[in-house]
Amino acid sequence: MRGFVFCHPTLYFDLMARMREFEASFEQGVESFLAVYPQYIDQVRPELNGLFSRRGLPNFQQAAGEIRRQARDPAHPFRWDFRVQMSAEEQARVSREIDANVRQSLTRGTEDLWKRLREVVSHYGGPPE
């Protein structure tokens, strides 16, 4: 057999049952966090003083979606992080896909950062004279 074997077939159903338990526990944790999320927002308001803006914070549904998305899509792999054996052509294709996904995530993050920064400083007007 080539590559790594992550789970023996006889353990698959036990593994899947355990994964469902972990998922249920995670969902319970998400719900617990979301129950106190508004309190966290109220708590940071005085700490941020004039920098606080609800527009910069995700609403309840956005927060829930982001938490679940991050759990579903963990940190990006590196293009050289291969633990299976595959042809050089297939490896190059997967490497290109990973690079494209990382670039796309960086672009979205940078755009979001500039948008938030612009919202925070837009009321200051033009450059100092």
Rosetta silent file (secondary structure, phi, psi, omega in degrees, C-alpha in Angstrom):
SEQUENCE: MRGFVFCHPTLYFDLMARMREFEASFEQGVESFLAVYPQYIDQVRPELNGLFSRRGLPNFQQAAGEIRRQARDPAHPFRWDFRVQMSAEEQARVSREIDANVRQSLTRGTEDLWKRLREVVSHYGGPPE
SCORE:     score description
SCORE:     0.000 S_00000001
   1 L     0.000  140.512 -178.983    0.000    0.000    0.000 S_00000001
   2 L  -101.663  149.215  178.326    1.284    3.501   -0.853 S_00000001
   3 L    79.363 -164.766 -178.127    0.954    6.571    1.377 S_00000001
   4 L  -101.694  149.009  172.843   -0.430    6.614    4.891 S_00000001
   5 L  -105.218  118.898 -175.517   -3.399    4.733    6.276 S_00000001
   6 L   -90.191  -28.130 -177.053   -5.276    7.003    8.626 S_00000001
   7 L  -150.908  126.285  177.254   -8.018    4.662    9.815 S_00000001
   8 L   -70.042  139.741 -177.370   -8.351    0.930    9.619 S_00000001
   9 H   -53.654  -32.340 -178.365  -11.679   -0.054    8.002 S_00000001
  10 H   -72.142  -16.891  179.679  -12.793   -1.983   11.075 S_00000001
  11 H   -97.670   -2.339 -172.988  -12.509    1.199   13.160 S_00000001
  12 H   -57.935  -49.498 -175.653  -14.391    3.433   10.743 S_00000001
  13 H   -66.916  -36.287  174.787  -17.818    3.270   12.382 S_00000001
  14 H   -64.780  -41.858  178.396  -16.355    3.842   15.852 S_00000001
  15 H   -61.480  -45.973 -178.539  -14.411    6.783   14.487 S_00000001
  16 H   -64.839  -38.040  177.176  -17.497    8.261   12.837 S_00000001
  17 H   -62.795  -42.844  179.583  -19.538    7.885   16.048 S_00000001
  18 H   -66.355  -38.828  178.356  -16.793    9.673   17.984 S_00000001
  19 H   -64.011  -38.167  176.680  -16.591   12.402   15.338 S_00000001
  20 H   -64.321  -37.007  176.109  -20.357   12.972   15.694 S_00000001
  21 H   -63.214  -45.131  178.754  -19.856   13.323   19.462 S_00000001
  22 H   -61.701  -42.581  179.933  -17.104   15.899   18.871 S_00000001
  23 H   -63.099  -42.584  178.402  -19.295   17.768   16.397 S_00000001
  24 H   -63.571  -40.940  178.078  -22.217   17.838   18.858 S_00000001
  25 H   -64.130  -41.774  178.060  -19.886   19.090   21.590 S_00000001
  26 H   -62.218  -46.361  179.580  -18.527   21.773   19.258 S_00000001
  27 H   -60.544  -39.444  177.794  -22.047   22.885   18.313 S_00000001
  28 H   -63.766  -40.654  176.913  -22.961   23.104   21.987 S_00000001
  29 H   -63.883  -41.100  177.575  -19.875   25.255   22.568 S_00000001
  30 H   -60.529  -47.719 -179.429  -20.813   27.521   19.647 S_00000001
  31 H   -62.619  -39.295  177.936  -24.315   27.965   21.043 S_00000001
  32 H   -63.127  -43.143  178.543  -22.919   28.693   24.530 S_00000001
  33 H   -64.443  -45.305 -177.546  -20.587   31.341   23.099 S_00000001
  34 H   -64.868  -27.639  177.850  -23.318   32.914   20.994 S_00000001
  35 H   -65.084  -31.091 -179.301  -25.560   33.138   24.051 S_00000001
  36 H  -105.152   -0.028 -178.986  -23.037   35.489   25.721 S_00000001
  37 H   -53.163  -47.556  178.466  -21.776   37.188   22.525 S_00000001
  38 H   -59.775  -33.685  178.043  -23.918   40.324   23.067 S_00000001
  39 H   -67.616  -37.910  176.725  -22.486   40.631   26.587 S_00000001
  40 H   -62.029  -41.296  179.372  -18.939   40.472   25.202 S_00000001
  41 H   -62.632  -46.427  178.876  -19.789   43.306   22.809 S_00000001
  42 H   -62.716  -32.082 -178.924  -21.209   45.404   25.643 S_00000001
  43 H   -69.104  -37.975 -176.871  -18.093   44.646   27.718 S_00000001
  44 H   -84.562  -14.859 -178.408  -15.622   45.968   25.118 S_00000001
  45 H   -53.631  -52.605 -179.690  -17.597   49.105   24.286 S_00000001
  46 H   -66.497  -30.436 -179.469  -16.128   51.177   27.192 S_00000001
  47 H   -67.991  -34.503 -179.093  -12.641   49.750   26.593 S_00000001
  48 H   -87.651  -15.501  176.652  -12.659   50.881   22.963 S_00000001
  49 H    50.994 -121.840 -175.834  -14.257   54.215   23.807 S_00000001
  50 H   -71.610  -12.390  179.662  -14.559   56.254   20.595 S_00000001
  51 H   -84.282   -9.480 -177.513  -13.186   53.450   18.421 S_00000001
  52 L   -71.180  134.900  174.750  -16.169   51.201   19.133 S_00000001
  53 L  -150.392  124.530  177.610  -18.506   50.654   16.216 S_00000001
  54 H   -64.147  -26.297  179.657  -21.143   47.961   15.901 S_00000001
  55 H   -61.720  -28.078 -178.853  -20.677   48.135   12.119 S_00000001
  56 H   -82.370   -4.589 -177.789  -17.226   46.596   12.580 S_00000001
  57 L  -109.348  144.155  176.651  -18.592   43.585   14.448 S_00000001
  58 L   -70.185  146.244  174.437  -20.388   40.624   12.962 S_00000001
  59 L   -75.668  179.939 -175.201  -24.017   40.249   13.932 S_00000001
  60 H   -54.887  -48.660 -178.160  -25.220   37.121   15.661 S_00000001
  61 H   -67.765  -39.362  178.159  -25.754   35.132   12.441 S_00000001
  62 H   -64.986  -41.080  179.024  -22.462   36.267   10.915 S_00000001
  63 H   -62.230  -44.897  178.996  -20.573   35.289   14.066 S_00000001
  64 H   -61.357  -43.604  179.880  -22.168   31.839   14.060 S_00000001
  65 H   -64.342  -40.439 -179.209  -21.356   31.385   10.373 S_00000001
  66 H   -67.428  -42.378  178.694  -17.740   32.493   10.802 S_00000001
  67 H   -60.685  -45.882 -178.922  -17.129   30.183   13.760 S_00000001
  68 H   -68.310  -35.375  178.870  -18.540   27.231   11.843 S_00000001
  69 H   -65.281  -42.968 -179.540  -16.616   28.169    8.680 S_00000001
  70 H   -65.670  -32.750  177.162  -13.317   28.280   10.554 S_00000001
  71 H   -71.119  -36.132 -178.011  -14.015   24.864   12.048 S_00000001
  72 H   -75.959  -37.335 -177.432  -14.905   23.469    8.632 S_00000001
  73 L  -115.859   83.418 -177.745  -11.983   25.121    6.807 S_00000001
  74 L   -66.102 -177.011 -177.562   -8.956   24.890    9.107 S_00000001
  75 L   -48.484  147.054 -178.571   -5.690   26.684    8.470 S_00000001
  76 L   -66.111  139.017  175.351   -4.458   26.565    4.918 S_00000001
  77 L   -74.820  160.339  173.834   -2.021   23.807    4.074 S_00000001
  78 L   -85.288  150.281 -175.957    1.351   24.638    2.625 S_00000001
  79 L   -66.393  -20.325  179.430    1.862   23.790   -0.998 S_00000001
  80 L   -97.035    4.759 -175.951    4.773   21.492   -0.098 S_00000001
  81 L   -89.386   82.177  179.917    2.827   19.667    2.656 S_00000001
  82 L  -117.733  125.926 -179.157    2.091   16.353    0.968 S_00000001
  83 L  -116.992   12.892  176.549    1.647   13.169    2.968 S_00000001
  84 L  -125.707  160.317  178.075    0.386   10.987    0.194 S_00000001
  85 L   -96.558  130.198  178.743    2.111    9.677   -2.842 S_00000001
  86 L  -151.002  167.498 -178.695    0.930   11.038   -6.157 S_00000001
  87 L   -67.247  158.177  179.554    2.319   11.820   -9.532 S_00000001
  88 H   -61.376  -36.070  179.165    4.363   14.972  -10.012 S_00000001
  89 H   -65.051  -45.491  178.610    1.650   16.311  -12.330 S_00000001
  90 H   -65.125  -41.336  178.672   -1.069   15.763   -9.727 S_00000001
  91 H   -61.866  -41.871  179.187    1.128   17.264   -6.995 S_00000001
  92 H   -64.449  -39.919  179.023    1.747   20.352   -9.140 S_00000001
  93 H   -63.930  -46.931  179.551   -1.999   20.750   -9.768 S_00000001
  94 H   -64.087  -40.095  178.281   -2.851   20.464   -6.066 S_00000001
  95 H   -60.445  -42.810  177.832   -0.023   22.846   -5.212 S_00000001
  96 H   -63.472  -41.023  178.817   -1.424   25.425   -7.660 S_00000001
  97 H   -62.913  -43.530  179.142   -4.906   25.047   -6.140 S_00000001
  98 H   -62.830  -46.148  178.777   -3.562   25.565   -2.618 S_00000001
  99 H   -59.130  -43.387  179.771   -1.604   28.647   -3.710 S_00000001
 100 H   -63.845  -41.453  179.362   -4.707   30.082   -5.425 S_00000001
 101 H   -65.540  -40.740  178.835   -6.861   29.471   -2.346 S_00000001
 102 H   -65.237  -43.929  178.989   -4.311   31.120   -0.055 S_00000001
 103 H   -61.756  -41.577  179.402   -4.027   34.140   -2.380 S_00000001
 104 H   -63.503  -42.738  177.756   -7.814   34.428   -2.541 S_00000001
 105 H   -64.180  -42.458  177.836   -8.091   34.309    1.265 S_00000001
 106 H   -63.026  -40.575  178.982   -5.357   36.930    1.635 S_00000001
 107 H   -63.279  -47.025  178.811   -7.078   39.181   -0.894 S_00000001
 108 H   -61.566  -43.670 -179.850  -10.428   38.903    0.903 S_00000001
 109 H   -63.771  -41.570  179.397   -8.780   39.537    4.261 S_00000001
 110 H   -66.114  -43.328  177.615   -6.873   42.562    2.991 S_00000001
 111 H   -61.233  -42.330  178.997   -9.998   44.041    1.404 S_00000001
 112 H   -64.050  -42.787  178.647  -11.908   43.513    4.642 S_00000001
 113 H   -59.747  -47.869 -179.251   -9.106   45.114    6.658 S_00000001
 114 H   -64.931  -37.911  178.480   -9.023   48.230    4.439 S_00000001
 115 H   -62.135  -47.012  179.824  -12.818   48.493    4.522 S_00000001
 116 H   -65.130  -42.087  179.297  -12.866   48.384    8.325 S_00000001
 117 H   -62.434  -43.563  179.542   -9.968   50.825    8.597 S_00000001
 118 H   -61.525  -40.030  178.950  -11.667   53.243    6.189 S_00000001
 119 H   -63.928  -38.100 -177.364  -14.884   53.080    8.258 S_00000001
 120 H   -70.993  -40.193 -173.582  -12.984   53.891   11.457 S_00000001
 121 H  -101.378   -1.957 -174.818  -11.021   56.868   10.103 S_00000001
 122 H   -63.309  -28.628 -178.794  -13.420   58.263    7.467 S_00000001
 123 H   -75.299   -7.390  179.708  -14.924   60.806    9.869 S_00000001
 124 H   -79.165  -12.603  177.916  -11.549   62.516   10.314 S_00000001
 125 L    85.820 -150.519 -176.302  -11.779   64.184    6.913 S_00000001
 126 L   -83.511 -169.921 -179.741   -8.821   64.930    4.686 S_00000001
 127 L   -69.272  155.602  179.392   -5.094   65.099    5.405 S_00000001
 128 L   -65.828  148.349 -178.609   -3.843   67.561    8.045 S_00000001
 129 L   -95.065    0.000    0.000   -2.959   71.021    6.799 S_00000001
